[in-house]
Amino acid sequence: MRKSKRVVITGIGVVSPLGIGKDDFWKAIVQGKSGISKVSLFDTRDADCHYAGEVKKFNPYPILPDEKVLRYSRHIQFPILSSYISSKDAGHSKLTPLPEKTGVIFGALYGEGDLEGILEALVNRTPMNSLEKEMIANVFLRNLASIVAGYFKIRGISSVISTACAGGNYAISYAFDLIRNGFLDSALAGSSDCLSKASFFGFNRLYAMAPKICQPFDKNRKGMLMGEGSATLFLETLDSALKRGANIYAEILGYGLSCDAHSLAIPKQEGIAKAISKALVSSGINTNQVDYISAHGTGTYANDKAECAAIKQVFGKRHNKIPVSSIKSMIGHAMSAASSIQAVACCLVLQKGIIPPTINFKTRDPECDIDCVPNKSRKKDINVILSNSFAFGGNNCCLVFKKWSKR
């Protein structure tokens, strides 16, 4: 039997509507800034909603000065850049190959990239140059992790997990398992999604979008707003991190998975509660040890209600004593990227001792009887965090992060 290893996070990289890199991102979320703006990537005149968390004027080149990265479409540039920032933050140079047993595990939902233009060229038999031909490979969702692995010359394993909005947490959990059981020494784990016309108009047709602002847990919430971005964590064994003298943001204690088996779009309290309970058991902690919950918190009526009910079911009388906030109020719902961006926020909460707020909160909802850290960030020494992510199809995943300490 393999001896389980402790797994820690030593690098974080983020591309978000509120900034690229941990410093700009953190400064914005603790100030309660909104990254929501009018969509400029495509025409929204035929939609009911015109706002989203868009990464404006995105250009990876100043941060990653390599012309090769410009050959990729936007939805590939996002994870390459967040992975570059993460590995550099962990103390690895792009010029120095990562350890042989390093993997790339990513969650992703949409892989359209420049699909519309490519389809038009294929249908019309328009001659394509070599760059456009490469773009075709970029379109397929399954290739995302392989392209990132190829870019960084990572020869462990590469895998894409497409469990919708929980994809980032699933990817981090899988990487965690592979490392603690000795199959990998380290991994770039995270998720990425970018705004596309197809996904934006799809959610408009579902009537799930708020007109202009996202108000998680507010009595008068009107729905979600879409977002985009990417986040990557560098995971490795504790022994490796200590040997290298690396900065340790957090230790991953465990995770919990469940499937509602109920509805493609409507969450179920029991399934969410089961994932939370499994995460606590897996991590070897009790409900009294959780100091903060990073909520899925989409701002839709059904999701917020089910998440709050599940928290109440698991934590009992403590349910409204634990701070629970949603950064989606500031950056929108970045689909698969949402949970890995949350993971970056959790690492910084543990390091900085500040909880980001749920902004746009005005009116309490009796069905969401939690402490949602309304509108202003809060200083608090945090030791253990539960990070929630729930997805279409009832795919639920909860991660538990702990401030690293010798134990």
Secondary structure, 3 states (H helix, E strand, C coil): CCCCCCEEEEEEEEEECCEECHHHHHHHHHCCCCCCEECCCCCCCCCCCCEEECCCCCCCCCCCCCHHHHHCCHHHHHHHHHHHHHHHHCCCCCCCCCCCCEEEEEEECCCCCCHHHHHHHHHCCCCCCHHHHHHHHHHCHHHHHHHHHHHHCCCCCEEEECCHHHHHHHHHHHHHHHHHCCCCCEEEEEEEECCCHHHHHHHHHCCCECCCCCCCCECCCCCECEECEEEEEEEEEHHHHHHHCCCCCEEEEEEEEEECCCCCCCCCHHHHHHHHHHHHHHHCCCHHHCCEEECCCCCCHHHHHHHHHHHHHHHHHHCCCCEEECCHHHHCECCCHHHHHHHHHHHHHHHHCEECCECCCCCECHHHCCECCECCCEECCCCEEEEEEEEHHHEEEEEEEECCCCC
